[in-house]
Amino acid sequence: MKQFIYIKRDLKTKLEYAFETYDLDGNGYLDQNEIQTVLVGMLDMLGASKNTHNLNALASQIMKDLDSSQDGRVSKEEFVQKLLTQPSLRSLLNPFI
């Protein structure tokens, strides 16, 4: 069972927890479908419009940005390292951190 992360935790720990939450199939990687699911959830929470074409393009661009090994999937290390250094991407994928 996943534990609640207190606000006092450091950013890296929070991002690791976010990755584990977003890894819907539990295989240790994020794929474009999981990224798109996260985006839909974030847009729903924020009450924003969801244009499918734009969502596909945005998910594809985020995959490119996160997938530094270019293997078509995002590891926890790639996710955390990229979001630690890119606040705008971090805000998009986890606006509450």
C-alpha positions as a Markdown table, in Angstrom:
| # | Residue | x | y | z |
|---|---|---|---|---|
| 1 | Met | 0.0 | 0.0 | 0.0 |
| 2 | Lys | 1.3 | 3.4 | -0.9 |
| 3 | Gln | 2.0 | 5.8 | 2.0 |
| 4 | Phe | 0.9 | 9.4 | 2.2 |
| 5 | Ile | 3.8 | 11.8 | 1.6 |
| 6 | Tyr | 3.9 | 14.7 | 4.1 |
| 7 | Ile | 4.6 | 18.2 | 2.8 |
| 8 | Lys | 7.9 | 18.2 | 4.6 |
| 9 | Arg | 9.3 | 15.6 | 2.3 |
| 10 | Asp | 11.9 | 16.7 | -0.3 |
| 11 | Leu | 11.0 | 17.3 | -3.9 |
| 12 | Lys | 12.8 | 14.2 | -5.1 |
| 13 | Thr | 10.8 | 12.0 | -2.8 |
| 14 | Lys | 7.5 | 13.6 | -4.0 |
| 15 | Leu | 8.5 | 13.1 | -7.6 |
| 16 | Glu | 9.3 | 9.4 | -7.0 |
| 17 | Tyr | 5.9 | 9.0 | -5.4 |
| 18 | Ala | 4.2 | 10.8 | -8.3 |
| 19 | Phe | 6.0 | 8.4 | -10.7 |
| 20 | Glu | 4.8 | 5.3 | -8.8 |
| 21 | Thr | 1.2 | 6.7 | -8.9 |
| 22 | Tyr | 1.4 | 7.4 | -12.6 |
| 23 | Asp | 2.9 | 4.0 | -13.5 |
| 24 | Leu | -0.6 | 2.5 | -13.8 |
| 25 | Asp | 0.5 | -1.0 | -15.0 |
| 26 | Gly | 3.3 | -1.2 | -12.4 |
| 27 | Asn | 6.0 | -2.1 | -14.8 |
| 28 | Gly | 8.5 | 0.5 | -13.6 |
| 29 | Tyr | 8.1 | 2.7 | -16.7 |
| 30 | Leu | 5.7 | 5.3 | -18.0 |
| 31 | Asp | 4.5 | 5.1 | -21.6 |
| 32 | Gln | 2.6 | 7.6 | -23.7 |
| 33 | Asn | -0.8 | 6.2 | -22.7 |
| 34 | Glu | 0.1 | 6.6 | -19.0 |
| 35 | Ile | 1.3 | 10.2 | -19.6 |
| 36 | Gln | -1.9 | 11.0 | -21.5 |
| 37 | Thr | -4.0 | 9.5 | -18.6 |
| 38 | Val | -2.1 | 11.8 | -16.2 |
| 39 | Leu | -2.7 | 14.8 | -18.4 |
| 40 | Val | -6.5 | 14.0 | -18.6 |
| 41 | Gly | -6.6 | 13.7 | -14.8 |
| 42 | Met | -4.8 | 17.0 | -14.3 |
| 43 | Leu | -7.0 | 18.8 | -16.8 |
| 44 | Asp | -10.1 | 17.4 | -15.1 |
| 45 | Met | -8.9 | 18.6 | -11.7 |
| 46 | Leu | -8.2 | 22.0 | -13.1 |
| 47 | Gly | -11.5 | 22.2 | -15.0 |
| 48 | Ala | -9.7 | 22.7 | -18.3 |
| 49 | Ser | -10.8 | 21.7 | -21.8 |
| 50 | Lys | -9.5 | 18.4 | -23.2 |
| 51 | Asn | -9.1 | 18.5 | -27.0 |
| 52 | Thr | -8.1 | 15.0 | -28.0 |
| 53 | His | -5.8 | 16.0 | -30.8 |
| 54 | Asn | -3.9 | 18.5 | -28.6 |
| 55 | Leu | -3.7 | 15.9 | -25.8 |
| 56 | Asn | -2.1 | 13.4 | -28.1 |
| 57 | Ala | 0.4 | 16.0 | -29.3 |
| 58 | Leu | 1.2 | 17.2 | -25.8 |
| 59 | Ala | 1.6 | 13.6 | -24.5 |
| 60 | Ser | 4.0 | 12.9 | -27.4 |
| 61 | Gln | 6.0 | 16.0 | -26.7 |
| 62 | Ile | 6.2 | 15.2 | -23.0 |
| 63 | Met | 7.4 | 11.7 | -23.8 |
| 64 | Lys | 10.2 | 13.2 | -26.0 |
| 65 | Asp | 11.2 | 15.5 | -23.2 |
| 66 | Leu | 11.2 | 12.9 | -20.5 |
| 67 | Asp | 12.6 | 9.9 | -22.4 |
| 68 | Ser | 16.3 | 10.8 | -22.4 |
| 69 | Ser | 17.3 | 7.2 | -23.4 |
| 70 | Gln | 15.0 | 7.4 | -26.4 |
| 71 | Asp | 13.7 | 3.8 | -25.8 |
| 72 | Gly | 10.0 | 4.7 | -25.9 |
| 73 | Arg | 9.4 | 4.6 | -22.2 |
| 74 | Val | 10.3 | 6.7 | -19.2 |
| 75 | Ser | 12.0 | 5.2 | -16.2 |
| 76 | Lys | 11.6 | 6.6 | -12.7 |
| 77 | Glu | 15.2 | 8.0 | -12.8 |
| 78 | Glu | 14.4 | 9.8 | -16.1 |
| 79 | Phe | 11.2 | 11.2 | -14.7 |
| 80 | Val | 12.7 | 12.5 | -11.5 |
| 81 | Gln | 15.8 | 13.9 | -13.0 |
| 82 | Lys | 14.0 | 15.8 | -15.8 |
| 83 | Leu | 11.3 | 17.2 | -13.4 |
| 84 | Leu | 13.9 | 18.3 | -10.9 |
| 85 | Thr | 15.5 | 20.4 | -13.6 |
| 86 | Gln | 12.4 | 21.6 | -15.6 |
| 87 | Pro | 9.9 | 23.5 | -13.3 |
| 88 | Ser | 7.5 | 24.1 | -16.2 |
| 89 | Leu | 7.2 | 20.4 | -17.0 |
| 90 | Arg | 7.0 | 19.7 | -13.3 |
| 91 | Ser | 4.1 | 22.2 | -13.0 |
| 92 | Leu | 2.2 | 20.5 | -15.8 |
| 93 | Leu | 2.6 | 16.9 | -14.6 |
| 94 | Asn | 2.3 | 17.7 | -10.9 |
| 95 | Pro | 0.9 | 21.1 | -10.2 |
| 96 | Phe | 0.6 | 20.6 | -6.5 |
| 97 | Ile | 4.2 | 20.1 | -5.7 |
